[in-house]
């Protein structure tokens, strides 16, 4: 699976970082950084929860 972020929607709240810190990181400027775009099966549930929990709907998860 691949995760993407729509930077025009992302506000850098950090909910995704709290749910999946190995995949998402909000930098000191409040910008979301993807630490990886490819989501391994062992992290899929937490990334899916982060995508579903994003209040601005800026995150997407899709088949590669």
mmCIF file as Biopython writes it, N, C-alpha, C and O atoms, coordinates in Angstrom:
data_model
#
loop_
_atom_site.group_PDB
_atom_site.id
_atom_site.type_symbol
_atom_site.label_atom_id
_atom_site.label_alt_id
_atom_site.label_comp_id
_atom_site.label_asym_id
_atom_site.label_entity_id
_atom_site.label_seq_id
_atom_site.pdbx_PDB_ins_code
_atom_site.Cartn_x
_atom_site.Cartn_y
_atom_site.Cartn_z
_atom_site.occupancy
_atom_site.B_iso_or_equiv
_atom_site.auth_seq_id
_atom_site.auth_asym_id
_atom_site.pdbx_PDB_model_num
ATOM 1   N N  . UNK A ? 1  ? 0.837   -1.176 0.000  1.0 0.0 1  A 1 
ATOM 2   C CA . UNK A ? 1  ? 0.000   0.000  0.000  1.0 0.0 1  A 1 
ATOM 3   C C  . UNK A ? 1  ? 0.886   1.244  0.000  1.0 0.0 1  A 1 
ATOM 4   O O  . UNK A ? 1  ? 2.024   1.225  0.467  1.0 0.0 1  A 1 
ATOM 5   N N  . UNK A ? 2  ? 0.328   2.312  -0.534 1.0 0.0 2  A 1 
ATOM 6   C CA . UNK A ? 2  ? 1.052   3.570  -0.610 1.0 0.0 2  A 1 
ATOM 7   C C  . UNK A ? 2  ? 0.214   4.667  0.034  1.0 0.0 2  A 1 
ATOM 8   O O  . UNK A ? 2  ? -0.993  4.752  -0.194 1.0 0.0 2  A 1 
ATOM 9   N N  . UNK A ? 3  ? 0.864   5.506  0.842  1.0 0.0 3  A 1 
ATOM 10  C CA . UNK A ? 3  ? 0.181   6.620  1.476  1.0 0.0 3  A 1 
ATOM 11  C C  . UNK A ? 3  ? 0.624   7.915  0.803  1.0 0.0 3  A 1 
ATOM 12  O O  . UNK A ? 3  ? 1.799   8.092  0.480  1.0 0.0 3  A 1 
ATOM 13  N N  . UNK A ? 4  ? -0.326  8.812  0.597  1.0 0.0 4  A 1 
ATOM 14  C CA . UNK A ? 4  ? -0.033  10.117 0.013  1.0 0.0 4  A 1 
ATOM 15  C C  . UNK A ? 4  ? -0.684  11.196 0.863  1.0 0.0 4  A 1 
ATOM 16  O O  . UNK A ? 4  ? -1.630  10.935 1.606  1.0 0.0 4  A 1 
ATOM 17  N N  . UNK A ? 5  ? -0.166  12.405 0.743  1.0 0.0 5  A 1 
ATOM 18  C CA . UNK A ? 5  ? -0.721  13.545 1.476  1.0 0.0 5  A 1 
ATOM 19  C C  . UNK A ? 5  ? -1.045  14.661 0.493  1.0 0.0 5  A 1 
ATOM 20  O O  . UNK A ? 5  ? -0.236  14.991 -0.375 1.0 0.0 5  A 1 
ATOM 21  N N  . UNK A ? 6  ? -2.220  15.233 0.635  1.0 0.0 6  A 1 
ATOM 22  C CA . UNK A ? 6  ? -2.624  16.397 -0.141 1.0 0.0 6  A 1 
ATOM 23  C C  . UNK A ? 6  ? -2.192  17.622 0.666  1.0 0.0 6  A 1 
ATOM 24  O O  . UNK A ? 6  ? -2.854  18.005 1.631  1.0 0.0 6  A 1 
ATOM 25  N N  . UNK A ? 7  ? -1.103  18.214 0.270  1.0 0.0 7  A 1 
ATOM 26  C CA . UNK A ? 7  ? -0.514  19.309 1.038  1.0 0.0 7  A 1 
ATOM 27  C C  . UNK A ? 7  ? -1.400  20.561 1.071  1.0 0.0 7  A 1 
ATOM 28  O O  . UNK A ? 7  ? -1.249  21.407 1.953  1.0 0.0 7  A 1 
ATOM 29  N N  . UNK A ? 8  ? -2.311  20.674 0.122  1.0 0.0 8  A 1 
ATOM 30  C CA . UNK A ? 8  ? -3.221  21.817 0.142  1.0 0.0 8  A 1 
ATOM 31  C C  . UNK A ? 8  ? -4.284  21.686 1.236  1.0 0.0 8  A 1 
ATOM 32  O O  . UNK A ? 8  ? -4.903  22.677 1.624  1.0 0.0 8  A 1 
ATOM 33  N N  . UNK A ? 9  ? -4.493  20.463 1.731  1.0 0.0 9  A 1 
ATOM 34  C CA . UNK A ? 9  ? -5.474  20.223 2.791  1.0 0.0 9  A 1 
ATOM 35  C C  . UNK A ? 9  ? -4.832  20.061 4.168  1.0 0.0 9  A 1 
ATOM 36  O O  . UNK A ? 9  ? -5.467  20.352 5.182  1.0 0.0 9  A 1 
ATOM 37  N N  . UNK A ? 10 ? -3.591  19.604 4.215  1.0 0.0 10 A 1 
ATOM 38  C CA . UNK A ? 10 ? -2.940  19.287 5.487  1.0 0.0 10 A 1 
ATOM 39  C C  . UNK A ? 10 ? -2.656  20.555 6.292  1.0 0.0 10 A 1 
ATOM 40  O O  . UNK A ? 10 ? -2.115  21.532 5.773  1.0 0.0 10 A 1 
ATOM 41  N N  . UNK A ? 11 ? -3.033  20.517 7.570  1.0 0.0 11 A 1 
ATOM 42  C CA . UNK A ? 11 ? -2.781  21.656 8.458  1.0 0.0 11 A 1 
ATOM 43  C C  . UNK A ? 11 ? -1.719  21.347 9.504  1.0 0.0 11 A 1 
ATOM 44  O O  . UNK A ? 11 ? -1.417  22.197 10.342 1.0 0.0 11 A 1 
ATOM 45  N N  . UNK A ? 12 ? -1.148  20.146 9.472  1.0 0.0 12 A 1 
ATOM 46  C CA . UNK A ? 12 ? -0.060  19.791 10.385 1.0 0.0 12 A 1 
ATOM 47  C C  . UNK A ? 12 ? -0.487  19.603 11.826 1.0 0.0 12 A 1 
ATOM 48  O O  . UNK A ? 12 ? 0.296   19.881 12.735 1.0 0.0 12 A 1 
ATOM 49  N N  . UNK A ? 13 ? -1.701  19.142 12.063 1.0 0.0 13 A 1 
ATOM 50  C CA . UNK A ? 13 ? -2.187  18.936 13.426 1.0 0.0 13 A 1 
ATOM 51  C C  . UNK A ? 13 ? -1.402  17.854 14.169 1.0 0.0 13 A 1 
ATOM 52  O O  . UNK A ? 13 ? -1.235  17.941 15.386 1.0 0.0 13 A 1 
ATOM 53  N N  . UNK A ? 14 ? -0.926  16.846 13.460 1.0 0.0 14 A 1 
ATOM 54  C CA . UNK A ? 14 ? -0.101  15.807 14.073 1.0 0.0 14 A 1 
ATOM 55  C C  . UNK A ? 14 ? -0.851  14.592 14.577 1.0 0.0 14 A 1 
ATOM 56  O O  . UNK A ? 14 ? -0.262  13.741 15.244 1.0 0.0 14 A 1 
ATOM 57  N N  . UNK A ? 15 ? -2.136  14.488 14.274 1.0 0.0 15 A 1 
ATOM 58  C CA . UNK A ? 15 ? -2.895  13.311 14.679 1.0 0.0 15 A 1 
ATOM 59  C C  . UNK A ? 15 ? -2.307  12.065 14.024 1.0 0.0 15 A 1 
ATOM 60  O O  . UNK A ? 15 ? -2.176  11.024 14.669 1.0 0.0 15 A 1 
ATOM 61  N N  . UNK A ? 16 ? -1.960  12.169 12.771 1.0 0.0 16 A 1 
ATOM 62  C CA . UNK A ? 16 ? -1.375  11.029 12.054 1.0 0.0 16 A 1 
ATOM 63  C C  . UNK A ? 16 ? -0.033  10.624 12.675 1.0 0.0 16 A 1 
ATOM 64  O O  . UNK A ? 16 ? 0.271   9.437  12.788 1.0 0.0 16 A 1 
ATOM 65  N N  . UNK A ? 17 ? 0.754   11.605 13.068 1.0 0.0 17 A 1 
ATOM 66  C CA . UNK A ? 17 ? 2.050   11.320 13.694 1.0 0.0 17 A 1 
ATOM 67  C C  . UNK A ? 17 ? 1.848   10.567 15.009 1.0 0.0 17 A 1 
ATOM 68  O O  . UNK A ? 17 ? 2.612   9.653  15.319 1.0 0.0 17 A 1 
ATOM 69  N N  . UNK A ? 18 ? 0.845   10.934 15.770 1.0 0.0 18 A 1 
ATOM 70  C CA . UNK A ? 18 ? 0.567   10.250 17.025 1.0 0.0 18 A 1 
ATOM 71  C C  . UNK A ? 18 ? 0.124   8.805  16.798 1.0 0.0 18 A 1 
ATOM 72  O O  . UNK A ? 18 ? 0.415   7.928  17.611 1.0 0.0 18 A 1 
ATOM 73  N N  . UNK A ? 19 ? -0.577  8.561  15.696 1.0 0.0 19 A 1 
ATOM 74  C CA . UNK A ? 19 ? -1.095  7.217  15.412 1.0 0.0 19 A 1 
ATOM 75  C C  . UNK A ? 19 ? -0.075  6.323  14.714 1.0 0.0 19 A 1 
ATOM 76  O O  . UNK A ? 19 ? -0.074  5.109  14.916 1.0 0.0 19 A 1 
ATOM 77  N N  . UNK A ? 20 ? 0.787   6.912  13.901 1.0 0.0 20 A 1 
ATOM 78  C CA . UNK A ? 20 ? 1.761   6.136  13.132 1.0 0.0 20 A 1 
ATOM 79  C C  . UNK A ? 20 ? 3.079   6.906  13.038 1.0 0.0 20 A 1 
ATOM 80  O O  . UNK A ? 20 ? 3.420   7.415  11.970 1.0 0.0 20 A 1 
ATOM 81  N N  . UNK A ? 21 ? 3.822   6.997  14.141 1.0 0.0 21 A 1 
ATOM 82  C CA . UNK A ? 21 ? 5.035   7.816  14.162 1.0 0.0 21 A 1 
ATOM 83  C C  . UNK A ? 21 ? 6.176   7.308  13.276 1.0 0.0 21 A 1 
ATOM 84  O O  . UNK A ? 21 ? 7.116   8.051  12.992 1.0 0.0 21 A 1 
ATOM 85  N N  . UNK A ? 22 ? 6.101   6.065  12.845 1.0 0.0 22 A 1 
ATOM 86  C CA . UNK A ? 22 ? 7.131   5.539  11.947 1.0 0.0 22 A 1 
ATOM 87  C C  . UNK A ? 22 ? 6.904   5.962  10.505 1.0 0.0 22 A 1 
ATOM 88  O O  . UNK A ? 22 ? 7.778   5.793  9.655  1.0 0.0 22 A 1 
ATOM 89  N N  . UNK A ? 23 ? 5.713   6.519  10.230 1.0 0.0 23 A 1 
ATOM 90  C CA . UNK A ? 23 ? 5.345   6.888  8.865  1.0 0.0 23 A 1 
ATOM 91  C C  . UNK A ? 23 ? 5.203   8.399  8.698  1.0 0.0 23 A 1 
ATOM 92  O O  . UNK A ? 23 ? 5.569   8.949  7.660  1.0 0.0 23 A 1 
ATOM 93  N N  . UNK A ? 24 ? 4.668   9.068  9.725  1.0 0.0 24 A 1 
ATOM 94  C CA . UNK A ? 24 ? 4.385   10.498 9.643  1.0 0.0 24 A 1 
ATOM 95  C C  . UNK A ? 24 ? 5.201   11.274 10.673 1.0 0.0 24 A 1 
ATOM 96  O O  . UNK A ? 24 ? 5.438   10.801 11.784 1.0 0.0 24 A 1 
ATOM 97  N N  . UNK A ? 25 ? 5.625   12.472 10.282 1.0 0.0 25 A 1 
ATOM 98  C CA . UNK A ? 25 ? 6.307   13.369 11.215 1.0 0.0 25 A 1 
ATOM 99  C C  . UNK A ? 25 ? 5.978   14.811 10.835 1.0 0.0 25 A 1 
ATOM 100 O O  . UNK A ? 25 ? 6.070   15.200 9.670  1.0 0.0 25 A 1 
ATOM 101 N N  . UNK A ? 26 ? 5.599   15.584 11.831 1.0 0.0 26 A 1 
ATOM 102 C CA . UNK A ? 26 ? 5.366   17.009 11.619 1.0 0.0 26 A 1 
ATOM 103 C C  . UNK A ? 26 ? 6.645   17.729 12.041 1.0 0.0 26 A 1 
ATOM 104 O O  . UNK A ? 26 ? 7.093   17.598 13.180 1.0 0.0 26 A 1 
ATOM 105 N N  . UNK A ? 27 ? 7.228   18.491 11.111 1.0 0.0 27 A 1 
ATOM 106 C CA . UNK A ? 27 ? 8.492   19.158 11.411 1.0 0.0 27 A 1 
ATOM 107 C C  . UNK A ? 27 ? 8.274   20.431 12.221 1.0 0.0 27 A 1 
ATOM 108 O O  . UNK A ? 27 ? 7.141   20.781 12.549 1.0 0.0 27 A 1 
ATOM 109 N N  . UNK A ? 28 ? 9.354   21.110 12.538 1.0 0.0 28 A 1 
ATOM 110 C CA . UNK A ? 28 ? 9.287   22.298 13.396 1.0 0.0 28 A 1 
ATOM 111 C C  . UNK A ? 28 ? 8.506   23.448 12.759 1.0 0.0 28 A 1 
ATOM 112 O O  . UNK A ? 28 ? 8.093   24.376 13.455 1.0 0.0 28 A 1 
ATOM 113 N N  . UNK A ? 29 ? 8.300   23.393 11.442 1.0 0.0 29 A 1 
ATOM 114 C CA . UNK A ? 29 ? 7.521   24.418 10.748 1.0 0.0 29 A 1 
ATOM 115 C C  . UNK A ? 29 ? 6.040   24.057 10.649 1.0 0.0 29 A 1 
ATOM 116 O O  . UNK A ? 29 ? 5.241   24.820 10.107 1.0 0.0 29 A 1 
ATOM 117 N N  . UNK A ? 30 ? 5.681   22.880 11.182 1.0 0.0 30 A 1 
ATOM 118 C CA . UNK A ? 30 ? 4.297   22.434 11.105 1.0 0.0 30 A 1 
ATOM 119 C C  . UNK A ? 30 ? 3.945   21.738 9.809  1.0 0.0 30 A 1 
ATOM 120 O O  . UNK A ? 30 ? 2.769   21.531 9.510  1.0 0.0 30 A 1 
ATOM 121 N N  . UNK A ? 31 ? 4.965   21.374 9.031  1.0 0.0 31 A 1 
ATOM 122 C CA . UNK A ? 31 ? 4.738   20.676 7.766  1.0 0.0 31 A 1 
ATOM 123 C C  . UNK A ? 31 ? 4.832   19.167 7.971  1.0 0.0 31 A 1 
ATOM 124 O O  . UNK A ? 31 ? 5.731   18.683 8.658  1.0 0.0 31 A 1 
ATOM 125 N N  . UNK A ? 32 ? 3.907   18.434 7.377  1.0 0.0 32 A 1 
ATOM 126 C CA . UNK A ? 32 ? 3.907   16.984 7.479  1.0 0.0 32 A 1 
ATOM 127 C C  . UNK A ? 32 ? 4.939   16.401 6.534  1.0 0.0 32 A 1 
ATOM 128 O O  . UNK A ? 32 ? 5.000   16.756 5.357  1.0 0.0 32 A 1 
ATOM 129 N N  . UNK A ? 33 ? 5.745   15.502 7.067  1.0 0.0 33 A 1 
ATOM 130 C CA . UNK A ? 33 ? 6.714   14.769 6.260  1.0 0.0 33 A 1 
ATOM 131 C C  . UNK A ? 33 ? 6.333   13.297 6.286  1.0 0.0 33 A 1 
ATOM 132 O O  . UNK A ? 33 ? 6.015   12.749 7.341  1.0 0.0 33 A 1 
ATOM 133 N N  . UNK A ? 34 ? 6.367   12.664 5.126  1.0 0.0 34 A 1 
ATOM 134 C CA . UNK A ? 34 ? 6.176   11.227 5.056  1.0 0.0 34 A 1 
ATOM 135 C C  . UNK A ? 34 ? 7.550   10.590 5.210  1.0 0.0 34 A 1 
ATOM 136 O O  . UNK A ? 34 ? 8.443   10.836 4.399  1.0 0.0 34 A 1 
ATOM 137 N N  . UNK A ? 35 ? 7.721   9.782  6.235  1.0 0.0 35 A 1 
ATOM 138 C CA . UNK A ? 35 ? 8.998   9.110  6.448  1.0 0.0 35 A 1 
ATOM 139 C C  . UNK A ? 35 ? 9.152   7.945  5.479  1.0 0.0 35 A 1 
ATOM 140 O O  . UNK A ? 35 ? 10.267  7.508  5.196  1.0 0.0 35 A 1 
ATOM 141 N N  . UNK A ? 36 ? 8.043   7.451  4.978  1.0 0.0 36 A 1 
ATOM 142 C CA . UNK A ? 36 ? 8.006   6.447  3.917  1.0 0.0 36 A 1 
ATOM 143 C C  . UNK A ? 36 ? 6.667   6.561  3.217  1.0 0.0 36 A 1 
ATOM 144 O O  . UNK A ? 36 ? 5.663   6.887  3.852  1.0 0.0 36 A 1 
ATOM 145 N N  . UNK A ? 37 ? 6.634   6.300  1.934  1.0 0.0 37 A 1 
ATOM 146 C CA . UNK A ? 37 ? 5.373   6.293  1.198  1.0 0.0 37 A 1 
ATOM 147 C C  . UNK A ? 37 ? 4.792   4.895  1.130  1.0 0.0 37 A 1 
ATOM 148 O O  . UNK A ? 37 ? 3.585   4.723  0.964  1.0 0.0 37 A 1 
ATOM 149 N N  . UNK A ? 38 ? 5.655   3.893  1.258  1.0 0.0 38 A 1 
ATOM 150 C CA . UNK A ? 38 ? 5.228   2.503  1.182  1.0 0.0 38 A 1 
ATOM 151 C C  . UNK A ? 38 ? 4.917   1.994  2.577  1.0 0.0 38 A 1 
ATOM 152 O O  . UNK A ? 38 ? 5.747   2.082  3.482  1.0 0.0 38 A 1 
ATOM 153 N N  . UNK A ? 39 ? 3.721   1.465  2.744  1.0 0.0 39 A 1 
ATOM 154 C CA . UNK A ? 39 ? 3.270   0.993  4.048  1.0 0.0 39 A 1 
ATOM 155 C C  . UNK A ? 39 ? 3.353   -0.531 4.092  1.0 0.0 39 A 1 
ATOM 156 O O  . UNK A ? 39 ? 2.707   -1.224 3.305  1.0 0.0 39 A 1 
ATOM 157 N N  . UNK A ? 40 ? 4.157   -1.042 5.025  1.0 0.0 40 A 1 
ATOM 158 C CA . UNK A ? 40 ? 4.278   -2.485 5.219  1.0 0.0 40 A 1 
ATOM 159 C C  . UNK A ? 40 ? 3.021   -3.018 5.907  1.0 0.0 40 A 1 
ATOM 160 O O  . UNK A ? 40 ? 2.295   -2.275 6.566  1.0 0.0 40 A 1 
ATOM 161 N N  . UNK A ? 41 ? 2.783   -4.305 5.742  1.0 0.0 41 A 1 
ATOM 162 C CA . UNK A ? 41 ? 1.605   -4.930 6.342  1.0 0.0 41 A 1 
ATOM 163 C C  . UNK A ? 41 ? 1.561   -4.761 7.854  1.0 0.0 41 A 1 
ATOM 164 O O  . UNK A ? 41 ? 0.478   -4.641 8.429  1.0 0.0 41 A 1 
ATOM 165 N N  . UNK A ? 42 ? 2.724   -4.749 8.510  1.0 0.0 42 A 1 
ATOM 166 C CA . UNK A ? 42 ? 2.746   -4.638 9.967  1.0 0.0 42 A 1 
ATOM 167 C C  . UNK A ? 42 ? 2.356   -3.242 10.463 1.0 0.0 42 A 1 
ATOM 168 O O  . UNK A ? 42 ? 2.062   -3.069 11.646 1.0 0.0 42 A 1 
ATOM 169 N N  . UNK A ? 43 ? 2.351   -2.254 9.580  1.0 0.0 43 A 1 
ATOM 170 C CA . UNK A ? 43 ? 1.956   -0.893 9.949  1.0 0.0 43 A 1 
ATOM 171 C C  . UNK A ? 43 ? 0.639   -0.461 9.311  1.0 0.0 43 A 1 
ATOM 172 O O  . UNK A ? 43 ? 0.184   0.663  9.522  1.0 0.0 43 A 1 
ATOM 173 N N  . UNK A ? 44 ? 0.046   -1.326 8.557  1.0 0.0 44 A 1 
ATOM 174 C CA . UNK A ? 44 ? -1.143  -0.977 7.777  1.0 0.0 44 A 1 
ATOM 175 C C  . UNK A ? 44 ? -2.308  -0.527 8.660  1.0 0.0 44 A 1 
ATOM 176 O O  . UNK A ? 44 ? -2.981  0.451  8.332  1.0 0.0 44 A 1 
ATOM 177 N N  . UNK A ? 45 ? -2.554  -1.211 9.756  1.0 0.0 45 A 1 
ATOM 178 C CA . UNK A ? 45 ? -3.694  -0.847 10.613 1.0 0.0 45 A 1 
ATOM 179 C C  . UNK A ? 45 ? -3.528  0.542  11.209 1.0 0.0 45 A 1 
ATOM 180 O O  . UNK A ? 45 ? -4.486  1.315  11.241 1.0 0.0 45 A 1 
ATOM 181 N N  . UNK A ? 46 ? -2.325  0.873  11.684 1.0 0.0 46 A 1 
ATOM 182 C CA . UNK A ? 46 ? -2.127  2.194  12.282 1.0 0.0 46 A 1 
ATOM 183 C C  . UNK A ? 46 ? -2.168  3.294  11.235 1.0 0.0 46 A 1 
ATOM 184 O O  . UNK A ? 46 ? -2.654  4.390  11.518 1.0 0.0 46 A 1 
ATOM 185 N N  . UNK A ? 47 ? -1.672  3.031  10.037 1.0 0.0 47 A 1 
ATOM 186 C CA . UNK A ? 47 ? -1.738  4.036  8.973  1.0 0.0 47 A 1 
ATOM 187 C C  . UNK A ? 47 ? -3.179  4.213  8.505  1.0 0.0 47 A 1 
ATOM 188 O O  . UNK A ? 47 ? -3.617  5.334  8.247  1.0 0.0 47 A 1 
ATOM 189 N N  . UNK A ? 48 ? -3.906  3.123  8.396  1.0 0.0 48 A 1 
ATOM 190 C CA . UNK A ? 48 ? -5.322  3.220  8.018  1.0 0.0 48 A 1 
ATOM 191 C C  . UNK A ? 48 ? -6.084  4.049  9.059  1.0 0.0 48 A 1 
ATOM 192 O O  . UNK A ? 48 ? -6.928  4.868  8.695  1.0 0.0 48 A 1 
ATOM 193 N N  . UNK A ? 49 ? -5.797  3.846  10.343 1.0 0.0 49 A 1 
ATOM 194 C CA . UNK A ? 49 ? -6.441  4.630  11.409 1.0 0.0 49 A 1 
ATOM 195 C C  . UNK A ? 49 ? -6.068  6.109  11.288 1.0 0.0 49 A 1 
ATOM 196 O O  . UNK A ? 49 ? -6.911  6.979  11.506 1.0 0.0 49 A 1 
ATOM 197 N N  . UNK A ? 50 ? -4.814  6.397  10.943 1.0 0.0 50 A 1 
ATOM 198 C CA . UNK A ? 50 ? -4.378  7.783  10.775 1.0 0.0 50 A 1 
ATOM 199 C C  . UNK A ? 50 ? -5.084  8.442  9.597  1.0 0.0 50 A 1 
ATOM 200 O O  . UNK A ? 50 ? -5.495  9.599  9.685  1.0 0.0 50 A 1 
ATOM 201 N N  . UNK A ? 51 ? -5.225  7.712  8.500  1.0 0.0 51 A 1 
ATOM 202 C CA . UNK A ? 51 ? -5.926  8.232  7.320  1.0 0.0 51 A 1 
ATOM 203 C C  . UNK A ? 51 ? -7.385  8.521  7.664  1.0 0.0 51 A 1 
ATOM 204 O O  . UNK A ? 51 ? -7.910  9.581  7.324  1.0 0.0 51 A 1 
ATOM 205 N N  . UNK A ? 52 ? -8.032  7.581  8.336  1.0 0.0 52 A 1 
ATOM 206 C CA . UNK A ? 52 ? -9.441  7.757  8.701  1.0 0.0 52 A 1 
ATOM 207 C C  . UNK A ? 52 ? -9.627  8.847  9.753  1.0 0.0 52 A 1 
ATOM 208 O O  . UNK A ? 52 ? -10.681 9.482  9.809  1.0 0.0 52 A 1 
ATOM 209 N N  . UNK A ? 53 ? -8.608  9.068  10.588 1.0 0.0 53 A 1 
ATOM 210 C CA . UNK A ? 53 ? -8.696  10.060 11.647 1.0 0.0 53 A 1 
ATOM 211 C C  . UNK A ? 53 ? -8.279  11.459 11.253 1.0 0.0 53 A 1 
ATOM 212 O O  . UNK A ? 53 ? -8.382  12.384 12.059 1.0 0.0 53 A 1 
ATOM 213 N N  . UNK A ? 54 ? -7.813  11.632 10.037 1.0 0.0 54 A 1 
ATOM 214 C CA . UNK A ? 54 ? -7.360  12.949 9.589  1.0 0.0 54 A 1 
ATOM 215 C C  . UNK A ? 54 ? -8.570  13.878 9.429  1.0 0.0 54 A 1 
ATOM 216 O O  . UNK A ? 54 ? -9.425  13.631 8.578  1.0 0.0 54 A 1 
ATOM 217 N N  . UNK A ? 55 ? -8.651  14.942 10.236 1.0 0.0 55 A 1 
ATOM 218 C CA . UNK A ? 55 ? -9.823  15.815 10.187 1.0 0.0 55 A 1 
ATOM 219 C C  . UNK A ? 55 ? -9.953  16.626 8.899  1.0 0.0 55 A 1 
ATOM 220 O O  . UNK A ? 55 ? -11.043 17.095 8.569  1.0 0.0 55 A 1 
ATOM 221 N N  . UNK A ? 56 ? -8.847  16.793 8.170  1.0 0.0 56 A 1 
ATOM 222 C CA . UNK A ? 56 ? -8.913  17.560 6.928  1.0 0.0 56 A 1 
ATOM 223 C C  . UNK A ? 56 ? -8.972  16.662 5.690  1.0 0.0 56 A 1 
ATOM 224 O O  . UNK A ? 56 ? -9.015  17.156 4.563  1.0 0.0 56 A 1 
ATOM 225 N N  . UNK A ? 57 ? -8.976  15.341 5.904  1.0 0.0 57 A 1 
ATOM 226 C CA . UNK A ? 57 ? -9.000  14.355 4.823  1.0 0.0 57 A 1 
ATOM 227 C C  . UNK A ? 57 ? -7.852  14.558 3.837  1.0 0.0 57 A 1 
ATOM 228 O O  . UNK A ? 57 ? -8.025  14.429 2.626  1.0 0.0 57 A 1 
ATOM 229 N N  . UNK A ? 58 ? -6.683  14.876 4.376  1.0 0.0 58 A 1 
ATOM 230 C CA . UNK A ? 58 ? -5.512  15.140 3.544  1.0 0.0 58 A 1 
ATOM 231 C C  . UNK A ? 58 ? -4.742  13.872 3.179  1.0 0.0 58 A 1 
ATOM 232 O O  . UNK A ? 58 ? -3.894  13.905 2.287  1.0 0.0 58 A 1 
ATOM 233 N N  . UNK A ? 59 ? -5.023  12.761 3.850  1.0 0.0 59 A 1 
ATOM 234 C CA . UNK A ? 59 ? -4.269  11.531 3.640  1.0 0.0 59 A 1 
ATOM 235 C C  . UNK A ? 59 ? -5.059  10.541 2.814  1.0 0.0 59 A 1 
ATOM 236 O O  . UNK A ? 59 ? -6.280  10.449 2.937  1.0 0.0 59 A 1 
ATOM 237 N N  . UNK A ? 60 ? -4.358  9.801  1.970  1.0 0.0 60 A 1 
ATOM 238 C CA . UNK A ? 60 ? -4.962  8.742  1.157  1.0 0.0 60 A 1 
ATOM 239 C C  . UNK A ? 60 ? -4.079  7.509  1.236  1.0 0.0 60 A 1 
ATOM 240 O O  . UNK A ? 60 ? -2.855  7.604  1.324  1.0 0.0 60 A 1 
ATOM 241 N N  . UNK A ? 61 ? -4.718  6.361  1.203  1.0 0.0 61 A 1 
ATOM 242 C CA . UNK A ? 61 ? -4.035  5.083  1.189  1.0 0.0 61 A 1 
ATOM 243 C C  . UNK A ? 61 ? -4.539  4.340  -0.034 1.0 0.0 61 A 1 
ATOM 244 O O  . UNK A ? 61 ? -5.747  4.209  -0.227 1.0 0.0 61 A 1 
ATOM 245 N N  . UNK A ? 62 ? -3.619  3.851  -0.867 1.0 0.0 62 A 1 
ATOM 246 C CA . UNK A ? 62 ? -4.019  3.195  -2.114 1.0 0.0 62 A 1 
ATOM 247 C C  . UNK A ? 62 ? -3.093  2.033  -2.424 1.0 0.0 62 A 1 
ATOM 248 O O  . UNK A ? 62 ? -1.951  1.981  -1.967 1.0 0.0 62 A 1 
ATOM 249 N N  . UNK A ? 63 ? -3.609  1.112  -3.203 1.0 0.0 63 A 1 
ATOM 250 C CA . UNK A ? 63 ? -2.797  -0.002 -3.707 1.0 0.0 63 A 1 
ATOM 251 C C  . UNK A ? 63 ? -1.716  0.547  -4.609 1.0 0.0 63 A 1 
ATOM 252 O O  . UNK A ? 63 ? -1.920  1.538  -5.310 1.0 0.0 63 A 1 
ATOM 253 N N  . UNK A ? 64 ? -0.572  -0.096 -4.588 1.0 0.0 64 A 1 
ATOM 254 C CA . UNK A ? 64 ? 0.531   0.372  -5.452 1.0 0.0 64 A 1 
ATOM 255 C C  . UNK A ? 64 ? 0.380   -0.187 -6.833 1.0 0.0 64 A 1 
ATOM 256 O O  . UNK A ? 64 ? 1.205   0.089  -7.704 1.0 0.0 64 A 1 
#
